[in-house]
Amino acid sequence: MPNRVLISRDSKPIPCEECGLPALHVARLVAGDGTLLGQTMVCTACRRHRSEAEAIAVP
């Protein structure tokens, strides 16, 4: 199983410096075997916008 990024359901979003939306969360990086690799900040709005832009850019 690949590594995963997990956002807690209890995570309270804060404003993102990039997009300004209150969608920035602390997320855990978890290996396929369940081992905690670390933590990172994830903006769910920026991530969604990037994937939409990539889908439009692909011919």
N, C-alpha and C positions, 0 to 999 in steps of 0.2 A: 504494500500500500504506500502511496507517495506521502510526502510531508503535507501537512494541512495548516491553514490559518484559521483559528477558532476565536470568534468574538462571543464573549459572555452575554447572555440575555440580560444580565443585570448591569451591563456596561452603560454608562450615561454618556451620550455623545457630547463633544465640545466643538466649537467652531474650527473649521479647517483653515489653515493659513493659505492654502492654495486656492480653494473655491469659495471660502467664506460661509459655507453651509454648516449647520451643526450636525455633522456626520462623521466626525473623527472619533475612533474608538481605540482602546488598548486591546490588542489581540495576542493570543498565545500561538507560538510556532510549535507544532507537535509533529514528531517523526511518525512514520508508519506503524512503529511498534508501541506508540503511546508515550514515548519519552519526550519530556518538555525540552525544546531546543532553545527557547528564549521568548522574548516579547517584542512587539513592534507596534507602531501606530498605523491604522488602516482607515482611510476615508472611503466610506461606501459610496458617496456621491461621485468623487473623482474617479474611482474604479469603474463605476457604471458608465460615466461619460467617456472614459478612454475606450472601453470595449465597444460602445456605440460608434465612436469615431473610427475605430479600426474596421468595424463591419462596413461602414460606408466607404472607406478608402479602398477596400478590396474589390477589384473589378469583377 
